[in-house]
Amino acid sequence: MAALFEEIDSQTSPLGDISLRRRRMPAFGDRDIYEVKLGDEFLMSSMFVDAEEALSTLGLAAVQGDNLSVVVGGLGLGYTAVAALKDQRIGELLVVDALDTVIGWHKDELVPLGKILNADARNRYVLGSFFDLAIRPSTGFDPLSDGKKFDAILLDIDHSPTEFLNATNARFYTTENLALMAEQLKPKGVFAMWSQNLPEESFETLLKTVFEHVTSHVVSFYNPFQNGKSTNSVYVCVKTE
């Protein structure tokens, strides 16, 4: 019988101590739950992945064409990236993460979805700050191709547009910097973003200063800890030119 709790790895990072843990919870289906903590804060859990997957499905549903080039900002436990790769139109997927530790967990297959991502030739890990690369369209997200444009950019890093994983991320959420990121999208390209909160009208207004079409989706899922429904949001924005 597997141990009920295991700390798989713990390392220092530029954001603080980060750890990967596995927990077996007999009360919730007796399955392995993987979770990531940054210091004392829980960042993510494989128990709640519906909205992370919906970020890909809702975002890519708004994209036209085939042989798509897509960026995922934030690797996490890999659920957004794996959901994106289920879309057969994907030609290449760049997964950008600022933490070498997190990329290493996937490359070393310490997390279950690492094996899937490593086996898919369309997937490529990019070590770097999404927020730094987003505002540098002359170089952009692809270290092998300066100024490359993408069909979709899917972002899941901050907790919400007003609750940041790192305080410096706040500078991204402005018309100027969102517009710089949008320069890296092809015409009719899509920017989609996850949030742990319900849609925020102020953020929708900000997005509309850059994108003509903005749609907010509420994603509901069962939360066994509360024995009830929880909600996250996905914003989907389409570039017209």
C-alpha positions in Angstrom: 0.0 0.0 0.0 1.3 3.4 -0.9 2.2 5.9 1.8 -0.5 8.4 2.6 2.0 11.3 2.2 5.3 11.9 0.5 7.3 15.0 -0.2 8.8 14.1 -3.6 11.1 17.2 -3.9 11.8 20.5 -2.3 14.1 23.2 -3.6 14.8 26.9 -3.3 13.7 29.1 -6.2 13.7 32.8 -7.0 10.2 33.0 -5.5 11.0 31.0 -2.3 11.1 27.4 -1.3 9.0 25.2 -3.6 7.9 21.6 -3.0 6.2 18.8 -4.8 4.1 16.4 -2.7 2.0 13.3 -3.2 -0.9 12.6 -1.0 -3.2 9.6 -1.0 -6.7 10.5 0.2 -8.9 7.4 0.8 -11.9 9.6 1.6 -11.8 11.1 -1.9 -11.5 8.0 -4.2 -8.2 6.6 -2.8 -6.1 8.1 -5.5 -2.8 10.0 -5.6 -3.1 13.7 -5.4 -0.1 15.8 -6.4 0.3 19.3 -5.0 2.8 22.1 -5.2 3.5 24.5 -2.4 5.5 27.8 -2.5 6.6 28.4 1.1 3.4 27.8 3.1 1.1 28.6 0.3 -0.7 26.0 -1.8 -0.2 26.8 -5.5 -1.9 23.9 -7.3 -3.4 20.5 -6.8 -4.3 17.7 -9.1 -7.6 17.4 -7.3 -8.9 20.6 -9.0 -8.0 20.6 -12.7 -11.3 21.3 -14.5 -10.6 25.0 -15.0 -7.0 24.5 -16.0 -8.1 22.1 -18.7 -11.0 24.5 -19.7 -8.4 27.2 -20.3 -7.1 25.1 -23.2 -10.5 23.8 -24.5 -12.2 27.2 -24.3 -9.3 29.2 -25.6 -8.6 26.9 -28.5 -12.2 26.6 -29.4 -12.0 30.3 -30.4 -9.0 29.7 -32.7 -9.4 29.2 -36.4 -7.2 27.2 -38.7 -4.8 24.2 -38.5 -1.1 23.6 -37.7 -1.5 25.9 -34.7 1.4 27.4 -32.8 0.4 27.9 -29.2 2.1 29.3 -26.0 1.1 28.1 -22.5 2.2 30.5 -19.8 2.8 28.5 -16.6 3.5 24.7 -16.6 2.2 23.8 -13.1 1.3 20.2 -13.0 0.9 20.1 -16.8 -2.9 19.9 -17.1 -3.3 23.0 -19.3 -0.5 21.8 -21.7 -1.8 18.2 -21.9 -5.4 19.5 -22.6 -4.0 21.7 -25.4 -2.2 18.8 -27.0 -5.4 16.8 -27.3 -6.4 19.3 -30.0 -5.1 17.6 -33.1 -4.7 21.0 -34.8 -1.7 21.8 -32.6 1.5 21.9 -34.6 3.7 23.1 -31.8 3.3 24.0 -28.1 5.7 26.1 -26.2 5.3 25.9 -22.4 6.9 28.8 -20.6 7.8 28.6 -17.0 10.2 30.8 -14.9 11.1 27.9 -12.5 13.7 25.4 -13.7 12.6 23.2 -10.8 9.1 22.8 -12.2 10.3 22.0 -15.7 12.7 19.5 -14.1 9.8 17.7 -12.4 8.2 17.1 -15.8 11.4 16.2 -17.6 12.3 13.7 -14.9 8.7 12.5 -14.8 8.2 13.1 -11.1 4.7 14.2 -12.0 2.3 11.9 -13.9 1.8 14.2 -16.9 5.5 14.6 -17.5 5.6 11.4 -19.4 2.8 12.5 -21.7 4.4 15.9 -22.4 7.9 14.4 -22.9 6.5 11.8 -25.4 4.8 14.4 -27.6 7.2 15.9 -30.2 5.0 19.0 -30.5 5.8 20.0 -26.9 8.7 22.2 -26.0 9.7 23.7 -22.6 10.9 27.3 -22.4 12.7 28.4 -19.3 11.9 32.1 -18.7 9.5 34.6 -17.3 6.3 34.7 -19.3 5.7 38.3 -18.2 9.2 39.4 -19.4 8.9 37.6 -22.7 5.3 38.9 -23.2 6.4 42.5 -23.4 9.3 41.9 -25.8 7.6 41.3 -29.1 10.9 41.8 -31.1 12.3 38.6 -29.5 9.2 37.0 -28.0 8.4 33.6 -26.5 10.4 31.4 -28.8 14.2 31.4 -28.1 14.7 29.7 -31.5 12.8 32.3 -33.6 12.8 36.0 -32.8 9.5 37.8 -33.3 7.5 34.7 -33.9 3.7 35.0 -33.9 1.3 32.6 -32.4 -2.3 31.4 -32.9 -3.0 31.4 -29.2 -1.5 32.4 -25.8 -2.9 30.6 -22.8 -2.0 32.0 -19.4 -2.3 30.4 -16.0 0.2 31.9 -13.5 -1.3 34.4 -11.2 -4.3 33.6 -8.9 -6.3 36.3 -10.6 -5.8 39.7 -12.4 -5.5 41.3 -9.0 -3.9 38.6 -6.9 -0.3 37.9 -8.1 2.1 35.0 -7.6 4.8 37.7 -7.6 4.2 41.4 -7.0 6.2 42.3 -10.1 3.6 40.5 -12.3 1.2 43.4 -11.7 3.0 45.5 -14.4 1.6 43.1 -17.0 -2.0 44.0 -16.4 -2.0 47.3 -18.3 -3.2 48.3 -21.7 0.4 49.0 -22.8 1.8 45.6 -21.8 -1.2 43.6 -22.9 -0.9 45.3 -26.3 2.8 44.3 -26.5 1.8 40.7 -25.8 -1.0 40.9 -28.4 1.6 41.9 -31.0 2.9 38.3 -30.7 -0.5 37.0 -31.9 -1.4 36.4 -35.5 -4.5 38.1 -36.9 -7.6 36.5 -35.2 -5.3 35.0 -32.6 -6.6 34.3 -29.1 -5.4 35.2 -25.6 -7.0 33.3 -22.8 -6.4 33.5 -19.1 -7.4 31.5 -16.0 -8.5 33.1 -12.7 -9.5 31.6 -9.4 -12.3 34.2 -9.0 -15.5 35.0 -10.8 -15.1 37.4 -13.8 -14.1 40.9 -12.8 -15.8 43.7 -14.7 -12.7 46.0 -14.3 -10.5 43.4 -15.9 -12.9 42.8 -18.7 -12.9 46.6 -19.4 -9.1 46.5 -19.4 -9.0 43.6 -21.9 -11.4 45.5 -24.2 -8.8 48.3 -24.5 -6.7 45.8 -26.4 -9.1 43.1 -27.8 -12.4 43.8 -29.6 -13.9 40.5 -28.6 -13.8 39.5 -24.9 -15.8 36.6 -23.4 -15.8 35.5 -19.8 -16.6 31.9 -18.9 -17.4 30.6 -15.4 -16.1 27.0 -14.9 -17.9 25.1 -12.1 -16.5 21.9 -10.5 -17.2 19.7 -7.5 -15.1 20.5 -4.4 -15.1 17.5 -2.1 -13.6 19.5 0.8 -16.8 21.7 0.8 -19.1 19.0 -0.5 -20.4 21.5 -3.0 -19.6 23.5 -6.1 -16.6 25.8 -6.6 -16.0 28.1 -9.5 -13.1 29.6 -11.5 -13.1 31.8 -14.6 -11.5 31.7 -18.0 -11.3 35.0 -20.1 -11.1 34.5 -23.9 -10.0 37.4 -26.1 -9.8 37.4 -29.9 -7.5 39.7 -31.8 -9.1 41.1 -35.0 -6.1 42.3 -36.9 
